[in-house]
Amino acid sequence: MTTVTPPAATTSTANRLPAEARPPRRSSMHRRSTPLTIAMLAVLAYFLLPLFWLLIASTKSTQDLFNSFGLWFSHAPQLLSNIKATFTQDDGVFGRWLLNTVLYAGASALGAALLAAAAGYGFAKYRFRGHGAAFNLVLGAIMIPTTALAIPTYLLFAKAGLVNTPWAVILPSLISPFGLYLMRIYAEDAVPDSLVEAARMDGAGELRIFLTIGLRLLAPGLVTVILFTLVATWNNYFLPLIMLNDPDLYPITVGLSRWADQAQNGGAGASSDMLALVVTGSLISIVPLVLAFLMLQRYWQSGLATGGVKQ
């Protein structure tokens, strides 16, 4: 006589199978949300569409900029000739502007990062009279727009005789209240107090502890401040505009603005393709920033995460 196994028995047998033999269940971590995906694609298009337009526009002449579709190439792309004309216009002044911008942004980023790291480490690891008031003052400084300080800064630098020099752009950019705040938060978790105490017991001085231990542990946060300051100084327009009078000292932002004025008003040195040169110069100016971000983004992400998560 044949015995039929009840369905319940079959079910209980399946439940006793090892986890590897069971059919995989869809994890909640891999669920997809159609509205969120659409929103992400919209934000991606919002950020990439201007860059795409800039790339397309850099291949056109001034006439094609107005007579062709903005989001596609013209019948005669001329990117290489536009780049060559950009670097040869006005005796190659664009190359000088590019080098000036690299100098201003690089020196400001490195200096601001080191100052922010030293001050943030001091606020995180030392207690002194007025500690809380001083840090609240830093937080208040974050809320002050830099344009509000431009005119007072100009008056101070005029008294010191530093106007129309590279120092007039570099020195104000060395102060980064946000970088100080970020490094203070990061240093609280990234530099253990036990490690600092052990170094003191071994006879190391405070400066040596900071240089040999603190800076190494603060490296991800340091790169984060470098990236923020690099982008801010590279894109700075108002400060160099009021501080510099010599065209040979201009950064890219002020130099391209000068070319744009010549294209609109037909000033001295203007050519028929001046507007195309402004667009091409704008494309060239963002390439170093994109490369810097691609190289530093892993440190930037880890720098933000470590300081914001309590262990």
C-alpha positions in Angstrom: 0.0 0.0 0.0 1.4 3.4 -1.1 1.8 6.0 1.6 1.2 9.7 0.6 3.2 12.3 2.5 1.0 15.0 3.8 1.7 18.6 2.6 2.6 19.7 6.1 5.4 17.2 6.3 6.7 18.5 3.0 6.7 22.0 4.3 8.5 21.1 7.5 11.1 19.3 5.5 11.7 22.4 3.4 12.1 24.4 6.5 14.8 22.1 7.8 16.9 22.7 4.7 20.2 24.5 5.3 20.2 28.3 4.6 22.4 27.8 1.5 19.7 25.5 -0.1 16.8 27.8 0.5 15.6 30.1 -2.3 17.1 33.5 -1.9 14.9 36.2 -0.4 15.0 39.7 -1.7 16.8 41.9 0.8 15.3 45.2 1.8 18.7 46.7 1.1 18.2 46.0 -2.7 14.7 47.3 -3.0 14.2 50.0 -5.6 12.0 53.0 -5.4 10.8 54.4 -8.7 10.1 57.9 -7.4 13.5 58.1 -5.8 15.2 56.8 -9.0 13.4 59.5 -11.1 14.4 62.2 -8.6 18.0 61.0 -8.7 18.1 61.1 -12.5 16.6 64.6 -12.4 19.3 65.8 -10.0 21.9 64.1 -12.1 20.6 65.9 -15.3 20.5 69.2 -13.4 24.2 69.0 -12.6 25.5 67.4 -15.8 23.4 69.4 -18.4 25.4 72.6 -17.9 28.7 70.7 -18.3 27.4 69.0 -21.4 26.3 72.4 -22.9 29.7 73.8 -22.1 31.5 71.0 -23.8 29.3 71.3 -26.9 29.5 75.1 -27.0 33.3 74.9 -26.8 33.4 73.3 -30.2 31.5 76.1 -31.9 32.4 79.5 -33.4 30.7 82.6 -32.1 28.3 82.6 -35.0 27.4 78.9 -34.4 26.7 79.6 -30.8 23.6 81.7 -31.9 22.7 79.9 -35.1 22.8 76.2 -34.1 21.0 74.0 -31.5 22.6 74.5 -28.1 22.8 70.9 -27.0 24.3 69.5 -30.2 27.4 70.0 -32.3 27.4 72.4 -35.3 28.2 71.3 -38.9 31.9 72.2 -38.4 33.2 71.5 -34.9 36.4 73.4 -34.0 37.4 72.5 -30.5 41.1 72.3 -31.1 41.2 75.6 -33.0 39.3 77.2 -30.2 41.7 75.9 -27.6 44.7 77.2 -29.6 43.1 80.6 -30.1 42.3 80.8 -26.4 45.9 80.2 -25.4 47.3 82.6 -28.1 44.8 85.5 -27.6 46.4 88.7 -26.2 49.9 87.2 -26.4 49.0 84.1 -24.4 47.6 85.9 -21.3 45.2 83.0 -20.7 48.1 80.7 -19.8 49.3 83.3 -17.3 45.8 83.5 -15.8 45.7 79.7 -15.5 49.0 79.6 -13.7 48.0 82.5 -11.4 44.8 80.6 -10.5 46.8 77.4 -9.7 49.1 79.5 -7.5 46.4 81.3 -5.6 44.2 78.2 -5.1 47.0 75.8 -4.3 48.7 78.0 -1.8 45.4 79.0 -0.2 44.2 75.4 0.0 47.4 74.0 1.6 47.7 77.0 4.0 44.1 77.0 5.1 44.1 73.2 5.6 47.2 73.4 7.9 45.9 76.3 9.9 42.5 74.6 10.2 44.1 71.4 11.3 46.2 73.1 14.0 43.4 75.1 15.3 40.9 72.3 15.2 43.3 69.9 16.9 43.8 72.6 19.6 40.1 73.0 20.2 39.5 69.3 20.3 42.4 68.2 22.6 43.0 71.2 24.9 40.9 73.1 27.4 41.7 76.7 28.1 39.9 79.8 29.5 37.4 81.1 26.9 37.4 77.7 25.0 33.7 77.7 24.5 33.4 81.4 23.7 36.2 81.2 21.1 34.7 78.3 19.4 31.3 80.0 19.3 33.0 82.9 17.7 34.2 80.6 15.0 30.7 79.3 14.5 29.4 82.8 14.1 32.1 83.6 11.6 30.8 80.8 9.4 27.6 82.7 9.0 29.3 85.9 7.7 29.4 86.1 3.9 32.8 86.7 2.5 31.6 89.5 0.2 30.7 91.5 3.4 34.4 91.4 4.4 35.8 92.2 1.0 35.8 96.0 1.4 37.3 96.0 5.0 39.9 93.6 3.8 40.8 95.8 0.9 41.2 98.8 3.2 43.5 96.8 5.5 45.6 95.5 2.7 45.8 99.0 1.2 47.3 100.3 4.4 49.8 97.4 4.4 50.7 98.1 0.8 49.7 94.6 -0.4 47.0 95.6 -2.9 47.7 94.4 -6.4 50.0 91.6 -5.3 49.4 87.8 -5.1 49.3 88.1 -1.3 46.1 90.1 -1.5 44.3 87.0 -2.8 46.2 84.3 -0.9 46.2 85.7 2.7 42.4 86.3 3.0 41.8 82.8 1.7 43.9 81.2 4.4 41.2 81.8 7.0 38.5 79.1 6.8 36.0 79.1 9.7 34.2 76.1 8.2 37.5 74.2 7.8 38.4 74.9 11.5 35.0 73.6 12.6 35.2 70.5 10.4 38.7 69.7 11.7 37.7 70.2 15.3 34.8 67.7 14.9 37.0 65.3 13.0 39.9 65.5 15.5 37.7 64.6 18.5 37.3 61.0 17.1 40.3 60.6 14.8 43.0 61.3 17.4 42.4 59.2 20.5 43.2 60.9 23.8 45.0 57.7 25.0 47.4 57.9 22.1 48.2 61.5 22.9 48.8 60.7 26.6 51.0 57.8 25.7 53.2 60.1 23.5 53.4 62.6 26.4 54.5 59.8 28.7 57.3 58.9 26.2 58.6 62.5 26.5 57.2 63.9 23.2 56.4 67.6 23.2 53.0 69.0 22.1 54.3 70.3 18.7 56.0 66.9 18.0 52.8 65.1 18.9 50.8 67.2 16.5 53.3 67.0 13.6 54.1 63.2 13.9 50.8 61.8 15.2 48.0 64.3 14.8 48.6 65.3 11.2 48.8 61.7 10.1 45.6 60.8 11.7 43.9 63.9 10.4 45.0 63.3 6.8 41.5 62.5 5.5 40.0 65.5 7.1 42.9 67.6 5.9 42.3 66.6 2.3 38.6 67.5 2.8 39.5 71.0 3.8 42.0 71.2 0.9 39.3 70.3 -1.6 36.7 72.8 -0.2 39.2 75.6 -0.1 40.7 74.8 -3.5 37.2 75.0 -5.1 36.3 78.2 -3.2 39.5 80.0 -4.1 39.5 78.7 -7.7 36.0 80.1 -8.3 36.5 83.3 -6.3 35.7 86.4 -8.3 34.9 89.3 -6.1 38.0 89.4 -4.0 40.5 89.3 -6.9 38.4 91.8 -8.8 38.8 94.5 -6.1 42.3 93.6 -5.0 44.1 93.3 -8.4 44.6 96.0 -11.1 47.3 94.4 -13.2 45.9 92.0 -15.9 49.0 89.8 -15.6 47.9 89.0 -12.0 44.3 88.1 -12.8 43.0 84.6 -12.0 40.8 82.9 -14.6 37.5 84.2 -13.2 38.4 87.9 -13.6 40.3 87.4 -16.8 37.4 85.6 -18.6 35.1 88.3 -17.3 37.3 90.9 -18.9 37.1 89.0 -22.2 33.4 88.8 -21.9 33.2 92.5 -21.5 35.3 93.0 -24.6 33.1 90.7 -26.5 30.0 92.6 -25.6 31.4 96.1 -25.8 34.0 95.7 -28.6 36.9 97.0 -26.5 40.5 97.0 -27.4 41.8 93.6 -28.4 38.4 92.2 -29.1 37.9 89.7 -32.0 34.9 88.3 -33.7 35.3 85.0 -31.9 35.9 86.4 -28.5 32.7 84.9 -27.1 33.7 81.5 -28.3 37.1 82.0 -26.5 35.3 82.8 -23.3 33.3 79.6 -23.5 36.3 77.5 -24.4 38.3 79.1 -21.5 35.5 78.3 -19.1 35.8 74.6 -20.2 39.5 74.6 -19.7 39.2 76.2 -16.3 37.0 73.4 -14.9 39.3 70.6 -16.0 41.8 70.9 -13.1 38.9 71.0 -10.6 37.4 67.9 -12.0 40.7 66.1 -11.9 41.4 67.2 -8.4 38.0 66.0 -7.2 38.4 62.6 -8.9 41.7 62.1 -7.2 40.7 63.4 -3.8 37.0 62.2 -3.5 37.8 59.0 -1.6 39.6 61.0 1.1 36.8 63.6 1.0 34.1 61.0 1.7 36.0 59.3 4.4 36.9 62.6 6.0 33.2 63.6 6.2 32.1 60.2 7.5 34.7 59.7 10.3 34.0 63.1 11.9 30.3 62.7 11.8 29.9 59.1 13.4 30.5 58.4 17.0 32.2 55.1 17.7 
